[in-house]
Each structure stands twice: as structure tokens, then as C-alpha cells.
Amino acid sequence: MFDFRTIGVIGRRGDPRVATTLLELCQILTELGRQVLIERDAPGLESCPEQCRRVSREQLATQCDLGIVVGGDGTLLSMARSLAPHNVPILGINLGRLGFMVDVPPADMRDALAAVISGRCTHEDRLLLEARIHTSDGHAGPFLAINDVVIRNQAAIRMLEFETWLDREFISLHRADGFIVASPTGSTAYALSSGGPVLHPSLQAITLVPICPHTLSDRPIVVGADQTVRIVLLGDESTAAMCTCDGQSSYSLRSGDVLEVRRASARMRLIHPETYSYFNILRNKLHWGRGPALRPDEL
């Protein structure tokens, strides 16, 4: 049973439309007797109840029992990288476009929050990725990624050449626009649009997806999450690539640099309403087929 006494609230920055929902959210939580921490940079702070305490993202991560995101999946990705290392679960209020992880509509917010506070909710733990970059001058990282770690060429009209390894076993030599290492959560993001498979979030696996490969037989593969994926960037001294985590943080790579990606020790815990269904999300967001011909009790 969860005991959510102190709740941290983060809203999508730079979006004035978030302020109204943030204000309503803080009022509901206050009425429910919760202590509310709100990120200092959240929009519309001047209208929040006086009981809400303004704190930094770092303070919020160490002091709250539950984090609530108001925005889209991108806002949740940013928040999760801060909260996951502190084992703080996350609930999402959807003000974005898709909403794979932020699954509570604003219209349902009051009922959903009351249910979550009383323990009528479900949760899931999701695998995260950790990236490290090794260069001739040393190393950088670890960097946390919820969705994916991606290598892309900084030169728009040139392909990259690189090797992939799984631990010490050679996989292949690639020529492509780039490469995606995705978690099961990220399998429905950039990796999916690049031809990768959908992985159920419960899987302990990582998908490797080349971006626009020169050889059509260079296809995505799925590997176990207990091994380390190594990508060795090849080419001459003019080669310049960019490594990005969740499309939100970037790091430069040069020829000879090695990117290592493995399962992170932290996990992301998502809180959902009791009616949450992963496949219902896929059907609605990806516009898959229709509902079942039979009810569950008829199967």
C-alpha cells in the first residue's frame, strides 16, 4: 500500500496553458490533506494555494512520496530522470499530444487523485538505460535515459560508420544515419518510427535499431538487458556525431570514441488508475484495430 503524504508537482515549462490545470491540481491535493511541493519554475505559481511550498527540482526529488507531472510525455521524461534515482513514483496528467505515459485526462483528475491517494491504483516498474562515453581523454557519464540513447551524425548529408558489440561479442559493422538503443518504454518512440518492434514494458530487454541503414538487411534486434551494448564510432578525424538521451540532453562524439549503454540500477515506477491497460493505450494512440469481439468472461 502506498502512503502518499508529500506530493511533488511539476508542470511543463514555457506553456501558459498548464497554469490552470496546475492550480486546480494543487487545490485538490490541499483539500485531500496532502503536503504539496511545487517546482519553482512551474507556470502560474502566483495563484497556487499558500500551503504549497516552492522548491527546486533537486529538493522536490528528495522530499516527495509521489511526483505528479502536468504536461506531456516529454515533461515526464525530464521529471523521471530526476525522480527515478530516489525511487519516487510518478503519475501523469495529460496535456500533451500523445500521452503514452501521462494517462490521466484533466477532466478525470479529481476522481483519479482521490483514488490514488486512497490506494486504489496500479503501478509498474520500468527498465531504464545508463549511458557512458569513453574517449582518449577519459570518460563521461553515467547519463540516465528513460526512452533511448541515440547516435546521430552531425553532418546532415553523411552516414556514420560504427561497430556494435554485446559485451565482448561482435555484432556487426554498420553504415547508417545513426543508431538507437531503446528501452521497452522507448520502443514506442523514435525506435518505432525507425522500424523497431514494440516491446512490452514488463520485458527486461533492449532493442537496437539502425537509422536508415545503407544495407537493407541491417535490421533491428532485441537483446537481453543484463548485457552491455558497446558502439565504437569509426571514420577519420573529421567524423563528428552526437549522442542524445531521450532527445533532451546531448553529448559530442568523435572517431574512436566508445558509447556504452546498459541497464540502469534505478527504475521508473509509474502510477496508473485502476482501469489502466497498456494495450488500450496502444490501440488508442497508434490507432490499432478495434475492440475485442468477445468479452473477457466469454473467453
N, C-alpha and C positions, 0 to 999 in steps of 0.2 A: 504494500500500500504506500502510495506517495503521500508526503506531507509537505505541500507547497505553501509555506508561510511567507517567504520573501520572494517576490516575483520581479524580475528584471524585464524592462520593456525597451525595445529598440525599434525605431521607425526608419523607413527608407529616407536617406538624406537627400536634400535638394528637391523634395516633392511636396509642395504645399497641400496637396490633396490628402496626405497622410494625417495631417494635424487633427482633422475632425474625428477620424477613427481612433487616433491615439487618445484624444481627450475622453471619448466615450469609454474606451478600454480602461483607462486609469480610474474613471468614476465607478465602473462596475467592480473592479478589483478592490477599491476602497470600501464600497458597500458590502463586499463579501468578507471584509475584515482582514484583508491581506496587506502586508507592508509592500510598498511599491518603490522600486528603484528605476529611474528613467535616465537613459543616456543623455549627457549634456547636449550633444549635437542634434538631438531629435527635434523635428519641427513642431511649432506650436506650444513650446514649454510654458509660455506666459499664461496659458489658460488652464494648465493642469491643476488638480486639487493641491492644496498646501501640504497635505500629508505625503505627497510624492517627493522623494528625495532625489536630487540631481547628482549623478556620479559619473565618473569616466567609464569607458568600456572596460578597462582593466579592473576597476573596483567592482563593477557590476558582475563580472565573471567570477569573482572570488566570494561574493556575498549573497548571491541569489540561489534559490532552490529550483527555480524554473525560469527559463527565458522565453519571452513571447516576442515574435517578430511581426511587425506590421509592414507589409510590402510584398515583394515577390520572392522567387527562388534565389535571385542574386543577393538580396538582403540577408536571406537565411544562410547562404554560403558564407558570407562575411562574418555573420554572428557566430556560426558554428565553429569556425576556426578559432574564435576566442573562447567559446564556452566548452567545447568538447574536451580540451585538456583538463578541465576542472570537473568533469562528469556531470555537467548541468544539462538536463533535458530541455528540449525546445518544442514550442507549439507555434504554428504559423497562422496568421490572419492574412488572407489572400487579397492583396491589392495590386497584384502583378498581372501578367498576360497569360502565362500557362498555369503555374501553381501545381507542380508535381509534389512539392513537399509542404507548401503553405496551403493547407486544405480546408481551413475554416472560413466560410464566407462572412463578411462583416454583418450581414443580416442575421446570422445564426450565432453571433459572438456571445451574447448574454447567456443563452442556454448552454452553449458549449463550455464556457468558462465555469459556470455553476457545476456542470457535470464533472469537469476535470478536477476542480477543487475538492469535490466530494469523493473523488477516486473512481468515478465512472468513466474510464478512458482506457485506451490501449497504448502500448508502447512497442517500439522496435529499436534494436541496436544495429547500427550500420558501420561497415568497414570503412576506414579512412586510409589515405595514402600519405606516405612521407617521402620527400624527395631530398637528395643531396647532390651537389655538384662538385666534382673533383677536377682541379686544374693543375697545371705545372707549378702554380704559385701556392697551392693549398686547397682548401675546400670551403664550401658554403652550405649552410643549412643546419639542421633539417627544416624544411618548409612543409607545412601541412596542406593537404588538398582534400576537399570533400568529393568533388566530381572527377577531376582528371589533372594529369600533368602532361603538357603538350610541348613538343618541339616544333617550331616553325622557322623557315628561312627568313632572314631579314631582307633579302633581295627578292623582290616580287617575281622576277622572271627567271629565277634559277632554282633547280632542285637541290635538295640536300643528299649527301651520301653518308650512310652511317651503318654501323653494325648493331645487332641486338643480341644479347646474351641472357640466359636464365641461370642465375648463379654462375657457374663456370662452364656451362654448356652453351655452345654457339647456336644461335637460332638461324640468322640469315644476314646477308648483306642487302641493304635497301637503297634504292634511289627513288625519292618521293618528295612531295612538297613539305612533308613533316610526318609526325608520329604522335599517336595518342595512347597514353596509358591511363585507363579509366577504371574506377571502382564500379561495383554494381549500381550505386546511386547515379554515377556519371554515365552509365551505359545508355540512358535515355536522353543524353545531352549531345555534345559535339560528336561523340563516338557513334551515336546512332545515325546522325546526318552524314557521317563518313562511311556508312555501310557496316558498322559493327552490330553485334547481336544485343538484344535486351537481356540483361542478367537480373534475376530476381534478387531483391535486396538482402535476402537471407543467405545468399551464397557467399562462401569465403573464396572468392576468385577475382582475378583481374583480367581485363580484356586489353589486347594490344592491337591497335588499328592504324595501319599506314594511311596517310592522307594523299590521295591522288597518286598512287604508285606508278612508276614508269612501266613496271611489268604487271600485267593484269592478273597474273597468278599469285601476286603478293597479297594474300588475303588476311583478314583479321583472325586472331586465335585467342583462346581463353586459357589462362594458366592458373595454377594454384596460388593462393595469396601468401603461402608460407615461404615463397622463394623471392629472390631479389632480381628485378629486371634491370639490366645494365644497357645503356645506349652509348655507343662510342661514336662521336662525331668525327668524320673523315674530311678530306679535302685539303686545299692549300691554305696559305696564311690569309687569304682574302675571305675565307669562309666565315660567315657570321650568322649565328642562329639565336633564337630567343626561346627560353623555357618559361612557360606560364603555368601557374597553379590556379585552377578554376577561372581562368581568363581574367583574374583580378590582380595578380602580382607577377612581375616579370623579372627575369634574370638573363644576362647575356652569356652566350656560349661561343667558343672558338674551336677551330680544328684541334683535335687531340683531347678535348675535354670529355669527361665521362659523367653521364647523368645516371644516378641510381634511384630506383623507386621500389619501395617495399610497403608492406602493411604497417600502418602506424600503431603505436601502443594505445593511443586514445581511440575511442569510438564515439560516434554521434548517436545520441538517443533522441528519437522523435516521439512526441506525444500526439496521439490522434483521438478524435471522437470514437465512441464505441462502434459506430457504423462504418468506419474506415475500411476500404477494400482497395488493395493495390491494383488489382485487375480492373476495378471500376474506374480508377484514375487513368489507367492506360486506355481503356475504351473511350473515355470522355475527352482526354487530352490528345490522343493520337487518332481519334475517330475510327477505332477498330469497329468491326461488325455490330451486332445488336445484342440485346439481352438473351438469356437462355430460353430455349423452347420449353424446358421443364423447370418446375420449382425444385428447390433442394430436397424437399420431403418426397418428391416423386422419383428421385434418382436411386 
